[in-house]
């Protein structure tokens, strides 16, 4: 009878022991886990440079709103050059800090790989040992106890072993999580480095462009205010004339119907009304609104792009014809300004007059101007600066509301 009570007590203790083990979970070890790494914040040096960039941007805006003088324009250019230099410096600082962070992250990944490998190996060994021993061994160990004291000593040992195993599982999972996190941070930083390197290349090219733009202005004006104001006046008058011509305010007379490819005018060989050199200003308009000529002109034409800081430079306007029309002048086509927001409107003094170029400025291997397609020919002119008249011809095509304009030309009819 005493022996039966003893075993009942023993079995009850076993039940209580295993019930308590259910409450042992990985949460018990959460405070011991390796904290999840976070990206390094912006350094004090970089923060200072970014603040200086913001202040300089505000300063440029203030100067641009002042009177349109040569000195204010040069001041804007100087500040813009300084701004780009600061951006280059800030980008280089970011790259330097990122490379240091990548080096640190690489070391962390190596350490975590080693720790994860060791933990995984230990865990696998424990799983194998547990599987080989089987679940009945635990009960046998407890039932073979010689006394109640021996039972609890053995039970406590088994509890410690199971707690250790659960802790080992949790630490392995945490190491895997931290490893994955560090790998993601590493990949994100690598992508950011690639972005910053491209940005640095852009800023470096922009700085070169801005310096050339300033030099071109000084050469054109001889650093003389009167010359600069004369340039502005001529550019303003030409812009107003072109706008007026497209709006239908030029003085025109009808000439005749012409066929596609027929010669309709000649480019003025030299300076013309408010223009410093020979070129054809070619415009495509539909119902009084200009459209991109490249959408109509043929691709594959022999050309030279001189719309940027120099001929053939990478900073010039887009040259991307994709239409079906033959060009109005014979190749080789030399483009000095493209359509839309151009290099000139961004980096030269013409930005004081306009910020959108409504046609193409081009020159060919001859001064002959030809009809891009059949239409009715009109000769016209518009009053410009100092009494000059800007001459042009217009072709009205059968397409709904479509006109082409050819400016800075001599009549041939």
C-alpha positions as CSV (number, residue, x, y, z in Angstrom):
1,X,0.0,0.0,0.0
2,X,2.9,2.4,0.9
3,X,4.6,1.4,-2.3
4,X,1.5,2.3,-4.4
5,X,1.2,5.7,-2.7
6,X,4.8,6.3,-3.4
7,X,4.4,5.7,-7.1
8,X,1.2,7.7,-7.3
9,X,3.1,10.6,-5.7
10,X,5.9,10.1,-8.2
11,X,3.6,10.1,-11.2
12,X,1.8,13.2,-9.9
13,X,5.1,15.0,-9.6
14,X,6.0,14.0,-13.2
15,X,2.7,15.4,-14.4
16,X,3.3,18.7,-12.6
17,X,6.9,18.9,-13.9
18,X,5.9,18.5,-17.6
19,X,3.1,20.9,-17.1
20,X,5.5,23.6,-15.9
21,X,7.8,22.9,-18.9
22,X,5.0,24.1,-21.3
23,X,5.4,27.6,-19.9
24,X,9.1,27.8,-20.8
25,X,9.2,29.6,-24.2
26,X,11.7,31.6,-26.3
27,X,10.2,34.7,-24.9
28,X,12.1,34.0,-21.7
29,X,15.3,34.9,-23.5
30,X,14.2,37.8,-25.6
31,X,16.2,40.2,-23.5
32,X,19.3,38.3,-24.3
33,X,18.9,38.5,-28.1
34,X,21.1,40.5,-30.3
35,X,19.4,43.8,-31.0
36,X,18.3,44.4,-34.7
37,X,20.9,46.7,-36.3
38,X,19.8,50.1,-37.7
39,X,21.4,52.3,-40.4
40,X,23.8,55.0,-39.3
41,X,22.3,58.5,-39.0
42,X,23.5,61.4,-41.0
43,X,26.9,62.7,-39.7
44,X,27.4,66.1,-38.4
45,X,29.7,67.0,-41.3
46,X,27.2,66.0,-43.9
47,X,24.4,67.7,-42.1
48,X,26.4,70.9,-42.1
49,X,27.0,70.7,-45.8
50,X,23.3,70.0,-46.6
51,X,22.3,73.0,-44.5
52,X,24.8,75.2,-46.5
53,X,23.3,73.9,-49.7
54,X,19.8,74.9,-48.6
55,X,21.0,78.4,-47.6
56,X,22.8,78.9,-50.9
57,X,19.7,77.8,-52.9
58,X,17.7,80.5,-51.1
59,X,20.4,83.1,-51.8
60,X,20.4,82.2,-55.6
61,X,16.6,82.7,-55.6
62,X,17.0,86.1,-54.0
63,X,19.6,87.3,-56.5
64,X,17.6,86.0,-59.5
65,X,14.6,88.2,-58.4
66,X,16.8,91.3,-58.5
67,X,17.3,93.7,-61.4
68,X,18.5,92.0,-64.6
69,X,22.1,93.3,-64.6
70,X,25.3,91.7,-65.7
71,X,26.6,91.8,-62.2
72,X,23.5,90.1,-60.8
73,X,23.7,87.4,-63.5
74,X,27.4,86.8,-62.8
75,X,26.5,86.6,-59.1
76,X,23.9,84.0,-59.9
77,X,26.4,82.0,-61.9
78,X,29.0,82.2,-59.2
79,X,26.6,81.0,-56.6
80,X,25.3,78.3,-58.9
81,X,28.9,77.1,-59.4
82,X,29.5,77.2,-55.6
83,X,26.2,75.3,-55.1
84,X,27.3,72.5,-57.5
85,X,30.7,72.3,-55.8
86,X,28.9,71.9,-52.5
87,X,26.7,69.2,-53.9
88,X,29.8,67.4,-55.2
89,X,31.4,67.7,-51.8
90,X,28.3,66.5,-50.0
91,X,27.9,63.5,-52.4
92,X,31.6,62.6,-51.9
93,X,31.0,62.8,-48.1
94,X,28.0,60.5,-48.4
95,X,30.0,58.0,-50.4
96,X,32.8,58.0,-47.9
97,X,30.5,57.4,-45.0
98,X,28.5,54.8,-46.9
99,X,31.7,52.9,-47.8
100,X,32.7,52.9,-44.1
101,X,29.3,51.6,-43.1
102,X,29.5,48.9,-45.8
103,X,32.9,47.8,-44.4
104,X,31.4,47.7,-40.9
105,X,28.4,45.8,-42.2
106,X,30.6,43.3,-44.0
107,X,32.5,42.5,-40.8
108,X,29.2,42.1,-38.9
109,X,28.0,39.7,-41.6
110,X,31.2,37.7,-41.3
111,X,30.8,37.4,-37.5
112,X,27.1,36.5,-37.8
113,X,27.9,33.9,-40.5
114,X,30.4,32.3,-38.1
115,X,28.0,32.4,-35.1
116,X,25.1,31.1,-37.2
117,X,27.2,28.2,-38.5
118,X,28.3,27.2,-34.9
119,X,24.8,27.5,-33.5
120,X,23.3,25.5,-36.3
121,X,25.9,22.8,-35.9
122,X,25.2,22.6,-32.1
123,X,21.5,22.6,-32.7
124,X,21.7,19.8,-35.3
125,X,23.7,17.7,-32.9
126,X,21.2,18.2,-30.1
127,X,18.3,17.3,-32.4
128,X,20.2,14.1,-33.4
129,X,20.9,13.2,-29.8
130,X,17.3,13.8,-28.8
131,X,16.0,11.7,-31.6
132,X,18.3,8.8,-30.9
133,X,17.5,8.9,-27.1
134,X,13.8,9.0,-27.7
135,X,11.1,10.5,-25.5
136,X,10.9,7.4,-23.2
137,X,14.4,8.0,-21.8
138,X,13.1,11.0,-19.9
139,X,10.4,9.0,-18.2
140,X,12.9,6.1,-17.5
141,X,15.3,8.5,-15.9
142,X,12.7,9.9,-13.6
143,X,11.1,6.5,-12.7
144,X,14.5,5.0,-11.9
145,X,15.0,7.6,-9.1
146,X,15.9,6.1,-5.8
147,X,14.1,8.7,-3.7
148,X,12.0,11.8,-3.9
149,X,15.1,14.0,-3.6
150,X,16.9,12.1,-6.4
151,X,13.7,12.5,-8.5
152,X,13.7,16.3,-8.2
153,X,17.4,16.5,-8.8
154,X,17.0,14.5,-12.0
155,X,13.9,16.5,-12.9
156,X,15.7,19.8,-12.4
157,X,18.5,18.6,-14.6
158,X,16.1,17.6,-17.3
159,X,14.4,21.0,-17.0
160,X,17.7,22.8,-17.4
161,X,18.5,20.7,-20.5
162,X,15.2,21.5,-22.1
163,X,15.4,25.2,-21.3
164,X,18.9,25.2,-22.7
165,X,17.7,23.5,-25.9
166,X,14.9,26.1,-26.3
167,X,17.3,28.9,-25.7
168,X,19.6,27.4,-28.3
169,X,16.7,27.3,-30.8
170,X,15.8,30.9,-30.1
171,X,19.4,32.1,-30.4
172,X,19.9,30.3,-33.7
173,X,16.7,31.9,-35.0
174,X,17.8,35.4,-33.8
175,X,21.2,35.0,-35.4
176,X,19.5,34.1,-38.7
177,X,17.2,37.1,-38.4
178,X,20.1,39.5,-37.7
179,X,22.1,38.0,-40.5
180,X,19.2,38.5,-42.9
181,X,18.8,42.1,-41.7
182,X,22.5,42.9,-42.1
183,X,22.5,41.4,-45.6
184,X,19.5,43.6,-46.5
185,X,21.2,46.7,-45.1
186,X,24.4,45.8,-47.1
187,X,22.4,45.5,-50.4
188,X,20.6,48.8,-49.7
189,X,23.8,50.6,-49.1
190,X,25.4,49.1,-52.3
191,X,22.4,50.4,-54.3
192,X,22.7,53.8,-52.7
193,X,26.4,54.0,-53.5
194,X,25.6,53.3,-57.2
195,X,23.0,56.0,-57.2
196,X,25.4,58.5,-55.5
197,X,28.1,57.7,-58.0
198,X,25.8,58.5,-60.9
199,X,24.7,61.7,-59.1
200,X,28.4,62.6,-58.6
201,X,29.1,62.2,-62.4
202,X,26.1,64.4,-63.2
203,X,27.1,67.2,-60.8
204,X,30.7,67.1,-62.1
205,X,29.5,67.5,-65.7
206,X,27.1,70.2,-64.5
207,X,30.0,72.1,-62.8
208,X,32.0,72.1,-66.0
209,X,29.0,73.3,-68.0
210,X,28.3,76.2,-65.5
211,X,31.9,77.3,-65.7
212,X,31.9,77.3,-69.5
213,X,28.5,79.2,-69.5
214,X,30.0,81.9,-67.3
215,X,33.1,82.1,-69.5
216,X,30.9,82.4,-72.6
217,X,28.9,85.3,-71.1
218,X,32.0,87.2,-70.2
219,X,33.4,86.7,-73.7
220,X,30.1,87.8,-75.3
221,X,29.8,90.9,-73.1
222,X,33.4,91.7,-72.6
223,X,32.3,92.1,-69.0
224,X,30.5,95.3,-70.1
225,X,27.0,96.2,-68.7
226,X,26.0,98.0,-71.9
227,X,26.8,95.1,-74.1
228,X,24.9,92.8,-71.8
229,X,21.8,95.0,-71.8
230,X,22.0,95.1,-75.6
231,X,22.1,91.3,-75.8
232,X,19.0,91.1,-73.5
233,X,17.2,93.7,-75.6
234,X,17.9,91.8,-78.9
235,X,16.9,88.5,-77.4
236,X,13.8,89.9,-75.9
237,X,12.8,91.5,-79.2
238,X,13.5,88.2,-81.2
239,X,11.5,86.2,-78.7
240,X,8.5,88.6,-78.9
241,X,8.7,88.5,-82.7
242,X,8.7,84.7,-82.8
243,X,5.8,84.6,-80.4
244,X,3.9,87.1,-82.5
245,X,4.6,85.3,-85.7
246,X,3.3,82.0,-84.4
247,X,0.2,83.8,-83.0
248,X,-0.5,85.0,-86.6
249,X,0.4,88.7,-86.0
250,X,3.1,88.9,-88.7
251,X,2.5,90.9,-91.9
252,X,2.1,88.2,-94.6
253,X,1.2,87.8,-98.2
254,X,0.2,84.7,-100.1
255,X,2.7,83.4,-102.7
256,X,1.6,80.1,-104.2
257,X,1.1,76.4,-103.6
258,X,4.4,74.5,-103.4
259,X,5.3,70.8,-103.4
260,X,7.3,68.8,-101.0
261,X,11.0,69.4,-101.3
262,X,10.6,72.6,-103.3
263,X,13.0,75.4,-102.5
264,X,11.0,78.2,-100.7
265,X,13.7,80.5,-99.2
266,X,17.4,80.9,-98.3
267,X,19.0,81.1,-94.9
268,X,20.6,84.6,-94.3
269,X,24.4,84.1,-94.5
270,X,25.5,86.0,-91.4
271,X,23.8,88.0,-88.7
272,X,20.1,88.9,-89.2
273,X,17.4,90.7,-87.2
274,X,18.4,90.2,-83.5
275,X,20.4,87.1,-84.5
276,X,24.2,86.9,-84.2
277,X,24.8,84.2,-86.8
278,X,23.4,82.2,-89.7
279,X,20.7,79.7,-88.7
280,X,17.2,78.6,-89.6
281,X,14.6,78.7,-86.8
282,X,12.2,76.0,-87.8
283,X,8.8,75.7,-86.1
284,X,5.9,73.3,-86.3
285,X,2.6,74.6,-85.1
286,X,-0.9,73.2,-85.0
287,X,-3.8,75.7,-84.4
288,X,-1.4,78.2,-83.0
289,X,0.4,75.9,-80.5
290,X,4.0,74.8,-81.2
291,X,4.9,71.1,-81.3
292,X,8.2,69.3,-81.2
293,X,9.7,69.2,-84.7
294,X,11.5,66.0,-83.9
295,X,8.1,64.2,-83.9
296,X,7.9,65.0,-87.6
297,X,11.4,65.0,-89.0
298,X,13.2,61.8,-90.2
299,X,15.7,60.0,-88.0
300,X,19.1,58.8,-89.3
301,X,20.2,62.2,-90.7
302,X,23.9,63.1,-90.6
303,X,24.2,65.7,-87.8
304,X,26.3,67.5,-85.3
305,X,24.8,68.6,-81.9
306,X,26.2,72.0,-80.8
307,X,23.4,72.9,-78.4
308,X,25.4,72.3,-75.2
309,X,28.6,73.8,-73.8
310,X,30.4,72.8,-77.0
311,X,29.8,70.9,-80.2
312,X,29.6,67.2,-79.4
313,X,29.4,67.7,-75.6
314,X,27.3,65.3,-73.6
315,X,25.3,68.1,-72.0
316,X,23.5,69.3,-75.2
317,X,19.8,69.1,-76.0
318,X,18.2,65.9,-77.1
319,X,18.5,65.1,-80.8
320,X,15.9,62.4,-81.4
321,X,13.9,62.8,-84.7
322,X,11.3,60.0,-85.2
323,X,9.0,61.2,-87.9
324,X,8.7,60.9,-91.7
325,X,9.4,64.4,-93.0
326,X,12.6,65.2,-94.9
327,X,14.6,68.0,-93.3
328,X,14.1,71.6,-94.5
329,X,17.8,72.0,-95.1
330,X,20.5,69.7,-96.6
331,X,22.6,67.6,-94.2
332,X,25.0,67.7,-92.5
333,X,22.6,69.2,-89.9
334,X,24.2,71.4,-87.2
335,X,21.8,72.0,-84.3
336,X,22.6,75.0,-82.1
337,X,19.4,74.8,-79.9
338,X,16.7,72.1,-79.5
339,X,13.1,72.2,-78.6
340,X,11.6,72.9,-75.1
341,X,13.6,73.4,-72.0
342,X,17.1,73.6,-73.5
343,X,20.7,73.9,-72.3
344,X,20.6,77.6,-73.2
345,X,17.5,78.3,-71.1
346,X,19.1,76.6,-68.1
347,X,22.7,77.8,-68.2
348,X,22.9,81.0,-70.2
349,X,21.7,84.6,-70.1
350,X,18.7,83.8,-72.4
351,X,17.0,82.4,-69.3
352,X,16.4,86.1,-68.4
353,X,14.1,86.3,-71.5
354,X,12.5,82.9,-72.0
355,X,12.6,79.3,-70.5
356,X,11.1,77.4,-73.4
357,X,12.4,77.3,-77.0
358,X,9.5,76.8,-79.5
359,X,11.5,75.4,-82.4
360,X,14.9,74.2,-83.7
361,X,17.9,76.3,-84.5
362,X,19.7,74.5,-87.3
363,X,22.1,75.0,-90.2
364,X,22.9,72.7,-93.1
365,X,25.5,72.2,-95.8
366,X,23.8,74.8,-98.0
367,X,21.6,77.9,-97.3
368,X,18.7,76.5,-99.4
369,X,15.4,76.1,-97.4
370,X,12.9,73.4,-98.7
371,X,9.3,72.6,-98.0
372,X,9.1,69.7,-95.6
373,X,5.7,68.8,-97.3
374,X,3.3,70.3,-99.8
375,X,1.3,73.4,-98.8
376,X,0.4,77.0,-99.5
377,X,3.4,79.4,-99.1
378,X,3.2,82.8,-97.4
379,X,6.0,85.4,-97.0
380,X,5.9,87.5,-93.8
381,X,7.9,89.8,-91.5
382,X,7.6,91.1,-87.9
383,X,9.1,94.3,-86.4
384,X,12.1,93.7,-84.2
385,X,14.6,95.5,-82.1
386,X,15.9,98.9,-83.4
387,X,13.6,98.9,-86.3
388,X,14.7,95.6,-88.0
389,X,12.1,93.3,-89.4
390,X,12.4,89.6,-88.8
391,X,11.6,87.8,-92.2
392,X,10.1,84.4,-92.4
393,X,8.0,82.1,-94.7
394,X,5.1,80.0,-93.6
395,X,3.6,76.9,-95.2
396,X,0.0,76.1,-94.4
397,X,-0.5,72.3,-95.0
398,X,-3.7,70.5,-95.7
399,X,-3.5,68.6,-92.4
400,X,-5.9,70.1,-89.9
401,X,-4.5,73.3,-88.5
402,X,-0.8,72.4,-89.3
403,X,1.7,75.1,-90.2
404,X,5.5,75.1,-90.6
405,X,7.5,78.4,-90.1
406,X,11.0,79.1,-91.4
407,X,12.7,82.2,-89.8
408,X,15.9,84.2,-90.4
409,X,15.6,83.8,-94.2
410,X,15.7,85.7,-97.5
411,X,12.8,85.5,-99.9
412,X,13.4,83.9,-103.3
413,X,10.0,84.8,-104.9
